[in-house]
Amino acid sequence: FSMSECHPAPVLGVIGGSGLYEIDGLTNVRWEKISGPWGEPSDELLFGELDGIQLVFLPRHGRGHRHSPSTINYRANIDALKRAGVTDLISLSAVGSFREELPPGTFVIVDQFIDRTFAREKSFFGAGMVAHVSMAHPVNPRLGDWCARACENGDIPMQRGGTYLVMEGPQFSTLAESQLYRQWNCDVIGMTNMPEAKLAREAELCYATVAMVTDFDCWHPDHDHVTDLGAAREQYPQLSMLHGFEYSTRENVVFCGPEVTDLYRESLEDALLHAGDLLTIVCHPQPMGAAREYWTRPKLEALGTMPDGIEVYNGH
């Protein structure tokens, strides 16, 4: 099966740095504002086409890096991508490493998260409509395999699988925290992929994270000796080969694009069932009526998870 057979109009979404959309061969480029009921997303969305594949880019921090990890409106971002027609979402993120074998320049195709954030809205549901969604397997395995293959095609150093510790920030870890997270068998640390992954699951988007190691976290004795990308390139030659973070992540997208139509992709329903993630929405009886109408109609319609006339709903 091809992706187009599973979905009539597959659209690849990419969340990452503001330089990721500077890709050779990207055509029919336009910026467009997508409005929704969750507030303003980080920026306008950039639409384009690469080798026949429809792409939608969103600068996570906004052009000019206007938003800190804690002030990003994650709900508005995922909602805007869903409204734009995105079917598969790749999240690109700069991270620190907890492993000697994951030096700067390595890509990690993440398959697990530990969420240590505390100052962010983490669900689309509430106020009369509560949803409990399994996050046991937070990323789509087929999309992760696809990203791994793209790294291999681009000769990008890569590890398939790893645990991403998501901290609140904006400050970095203390030494005690860094050593603790290593004891938890975490592989990398960053500030942005939660609640992004949780919201993508609630929105029934296939989601995968490609994390690029830019430095070691502070557990490493060389941490304080690498203060910028130029110094890192001298110490870790593979960074010079990749020409830095933005180049290599753009290359990852370039190699991903042509493969989309050649790979079997599970439908959204099968992707959730494959992971054992059955969406359950529980509507409490007291706040029904106006409160439920407030949440379901304008806010949840784009997510494709709005039940009609029933209090407990399993499935889509």
Salt bridges, closest charged atoms under 4 A:
GLU32 OE1 - ARG30 NE 3.14
GLU40 OE1 - LYS33 NZ 3.84
ASP43 OD1 - ARG63 NH2 2.71
ASP43 OD2 - ARG66 NH1 3.80
GLU44 OE1 - ARG63 NH2 3.24
ASP79 OD2 - ARG83 NE 2.72
ASP88 OD2 - ARG265 NE 2.58
GLU100 OE2 - HIS220 NE2 2.98
ASP115 OD2 - LYS122 NZ 3.05
ASP115 OD2 - LYS198 NZ 2.82
ASP145 OD1 - ARG160 NH2 2.93
GLU168 OE2 - ARG120 NE 3.09
ASP187 OD1 - ARG99 NE 3.86
GLU196 OE2 - ARG60 NE 3.08
GLU204 OE2 - HIS316 NE2 3.57
ASP222 OD2 - HIS220 ND1 4.00
ASP222 OD1 - HIS225 ND1 3.67
ASP224 OD1 - HIS223 NE2 3.97
GLU246 OE1 - ARG250 NH1 3.93
GLU259 OE1 - ARG149 NE 3.95
GLU266 OE2 - ARG142 NE 3.64
GLU266 OE2 - HIS274 ND1 3.75
ASP277 OD2 - ARG201 NH1 2.44
GLU293 OE2 - ARG297 NE 3.40
ASP308 OD1 - ARG297 NH2 3.88
